[in-house]
Amino acid sequence: MKIIYEVILITTISELALNKIKNGMTVSLGGGHNVFNLTQAIRHAQLDIRLCSPSELTRLNCQAIGLQVDSLEAIDHIDLAFDGCDSVDYHFNALKSGGGIHLYEKIAAQMSDKYVLLLPAERIQKELSNKVPLCIEIAPPVVKQVIKTGESMDLKMEIRQGTKVATLARSPQGNLLVDAFSSTWNDIDKIVSKLNNQNGVVAISYFKDLVTSLITTNENNEAIELKKGDLK
């Protein structure tokens, strides 16, 4: 597991995110480049806050720069959670598929008063990008059945392979990750509902009605916060 030690310059996105954090808060840090930039900003600001993270890698990276970060199991409530995202639509529905830890990320989102995504502007589109798969965490004994269910809905189903070793990718719980591809995500709510009803499906990377705001940049590369209703 690689730990990032190099200094990363604080971005305008991280500066705006930092301004939302107040002393006494419990703050969750997810994954991604922008979130790690925020951890750098938090370290320099020396805020009196408690940090937690759904990501083991984020916890290790934070420890490497001197920040104490708890796991979610040690936390009862989160005031403010920050995370990255692969694709989000104008209704703030999101796909968080790349990391494969969406079970824990969704727990953090549900525990939080506010769940804020930090992301580049090109990932915000009217509809979810069909270039981003729906990632399904599945208990190994039922993978074949879930794949058949996905294929019955005209989804292309692929078991995710590990990128560093010659093995299949697995979640922290040891479950397999299956990526579902579609030409469009117009019917994603129906798709997710049917998949969730399958025995052995642990979590799905579709986040609905959880995101409270987005922090991104405008055409002048200035950080802006978007709230529900701002995009039409």
C-alpha positions in Angstrom: 0.0 0.0 0.0 1.6 3.3 -1.1 1.5 6.2 1.4 1.8 9.7 -0.1 4.5 11.7 1.6 5.1 14.6 -0.8 3.7 18.0 -0.2 0.8 18.9 -2.4 -0.1 22.6 -2.9 -3.4 23.7 -1.4 -6.0 24.2 -4.2 -8.8 26.7 -4.3 -11.2 23.8 -3.8 -9.5 22.8 -0.6 -9.4 26.4 0.7 -13.2 26.8 0.2 -13.7 23.4 1.9 -11.5 24.5 4.8 -13.7 27.5 5.4 -16.6 25.3 6.1 -14.9 23.6 9.0 -15.3 25.1 12.5 -13.6 24.3 15.8 -15.3 21.5 17.7 -16.5 19.7 14.6 -16.1 16.0 13.8 -15.0 15.9 10.2 -14.9 12.9 7.8 -12.3 12.8 5.0 -13.0 10.4 2.2 -10.6 9.7 -0.7 -9.2 11.4 -3.8 -6.7 14.1 -4.7 -8.9 17.1 -3.6 -9.6 15.5 -0.2 -5.9 14.9 0.4 -5.2 18.6 -0.4 -7.8 19.4 2.2 -5.9 17.3 4.8 -2.8 19.4 4.1 -4.8 22.6 4.6 -6.2 21.2 7.9 -2.8 20.4 9.1 -1.6 23.9 8.5 -4.7 25.5 10.0 -4.3 23.6 13.3 -8.0 23.4 14.0 -9.4 21.9 17.1 -11.4 19.2 15.4 -11.8 15.4 15.4 -11.0 13.6 12.1 -12.3 10.3 10.9 -12.2 8.5 7.6 -13.9 5.6 5.8 -10.7 5.0 3.9 -7.7 3.1 5.3 -5.4 4.7 2.8 -6.6 8.2 3.8 -6.0 7.4 7.4 -2.4 6.2 6.6 -1.7 9.3 4.5 -3.0 11.6 7.2 -0.9 9.9 9.8 2.1 10.4 7.5 1.7 14.2 7.8 1.0 14.2 11.5 -2.8 14.1 11.7 -4.7 11.7 14.0 -7.6 10.2 12.1 -10.1 7.7 13.6 -12.0 4.9 11.9 -15.8 5.3 11.5 -16.3 2.6 14.2 -14.9 5.1 16.8 -17.4 7.8 15.8 -21.0 8.3 16.7 -21.8 11.4 14.7 -20.2 13.4 11.9 -20.8 17.2 11.4 -19.2 17.5 8.0 -18.0 14.9 5.5 -15.9 15.5 2.5 -15.4 13.0 -0.4 -14.4 12.7 -4.0 -16.6 11.5 -6.8 -16.4 9.9 -10.3 -19.6 11.4 -11.7 -22.5 13.5 -10.3 -25.7 14.7 -12.0 -27.6 18.0 -11.6 -29.8 16.4 -9.0 -26.7 15.5 -6.9 -27.0 11.8 -7.5 -23.4 10.4 -7.6 -21.4 7.4 -8.7 -18.4 6.6 -6.5 -17.1 3.5 -8.2 -13.4 3.8 -8.5 -12.3 3.2 -4.9 -14.4 0.2 -4.2 -15.1 1.2 -0.6 -18.5 2.6 -1.1 -20.0 0.6 1.8 -17.9 2.7 4.3 -18.2 5.9 2.3 -22.0 5.6 2.3 -21.9 4.9 6.1 -19.9 8.2 6.5 -22.4 10.0 4.3 -25.4 8.8 6.3 -23.7 9.7 9.6 -23.1 13.2 8.5 -25.1 16.4 8.8 -23.6 17.6 5.6 -21.9 15.5 2.9 -19.9 17.6 0.5 -18.2 16.3 -2.7 -14.9 17.9 -3.9 -14.5 17.4 -7.6 -13.4 18.9 -11.0 -16.1 20.7 -12.9 -16.0 18.2 -15.8 -17.4 15.4 -13.6 -20.6 17.4 -13.1 -23.0 16.6 -15.9 -26.8 16.8 -16.5 -26.8 13.0 -16.4 -24.5 10.5 -14.8 -21.6 9.6 -17.1 -22.0 6.2 -18.9 -18.2 6.0 -18.9 -18.3 5.4 -15.1 -19.5 1.9 -14.1 -21.8 1.0 -11.3 -19.7 -0.9 -8.8 -21.4 -3.7 -6.9 -19.8 -5.3 -3.8 -20.9 -9.0 -3.7 -20.4 -11.9 -1.4 -18.3 -14.4 -3.4 -20.8 -17.4 -3.4 -23.5 -15.4 -5.3 -21.4 -13.5 -7.8 -22.6 -15.6 -10.7 -26.3 -15.1 -9.9 -25.9 -11.3 -9.5 -24.0 -11.2 -12.8 -26.9 -13.0 -14.5 -29.3 -10.5 -13.0 -27.3 -7.6 -14.3 -27.1 -9.2 -17.8 -30.8 -9.6 -17.8 -31.0 -5.8 -17.6 -28.6 -5.4 -20.6 -25.7 -4.5 -18.4 -22.2 -5.5 -19.2 -20.9 -7.1 -16.0 -17.2 -7.4 -15.3 -15.5 -8.8 -12.2 -12.9 -6.2 -11.2 -9.3 -7.4 -11.3 -6.5 -6.2 -8.9 -4.2 -3.6 -10.5 -1.0 -4.4 -8.5 -1.2 -8.2 -8.1 -2.4 -11.1 -10.1 -5.7 -11.5 -8.3 -9.3 -10.2 -8.3 -10.0 -6.9 -6.5 -11.7 -7.3 -3.2 -13.3 -5.0 -0.7 -12.0 -4.6 2.8 -14.5 -7.3 3.9 -13.1 -9.7 1.3 -16.0 -9.4 -1.0 -15.7 -9.2 -4.8 -16.3 -6.1 -6.8 -18.3 -6.3 -10.1 -18.5 -3.3 -12.4 -21.7 -2.9 -14.4 -21.6 -0.8 -17.6 -24.6 0.6 -19.4 -25.0 2.9 -22.5 -27.1 5.2 -20.3 -27.9 5.6 -16.6 -31.4 6.9 -17.2 -32.9 3.9 -15.4 -30.3 3.7 -12.7 -32.9 3.8 -9.8 -34.7 0.7 -11.2 -31.4 -1.0 -11.8 -30.1 -0.4 -8.3 -33.4 -1.4 -6.8 -33.3 -4.8 -8.6 -29.7 -5.4 -7.8 -30.2 -4.5 -4.1 -32.8 -7.2 -3.9 -30.4 -9.9 -4.8 -29.1 -12.1 -2.1 -25.4 -11.3 -1.3 -25.3 -7.8 -2.6 -23.5 -5.8 0.1 -23.3 -2.3 -1.3 -23.6 -0.4 -4.6 -21.7 2.7 -5.6 -24.8 4.8 -6.4 -25.3 7.6 -3.9 -28.9 9.0 -4.0 -30.2 11.8 -1.8 -27.0 11.9 0.3 -25.0 14.8 -1.2 -25.8 18.2 0.2 -23.4 20.3 -1.8 -20.5 20.3 -4.4 -17.3 22.3 -4.2 -15.8 22.7 -7.7 -14.3 25.4 -9.9 -15.9 27.8 -12.4 -14.5 28.8 -15.8 -12.1 31.2 -14.2 -10.7 28.4 -12.0 -12.3 30.0 -8.9 -13.7 27.7 -6.2 -17.5 27.7 -5.9 -20.0 25.8 -3.8 -23.1 24.5 -5.6 -26.2 23.5 -3.7 -29.3 21.6 -4.8 -31.3 23.6 -7.2 -28.4 25.6 -8.5 -28.0 23.4 -11.6 -30.7 23.3 -14.2 
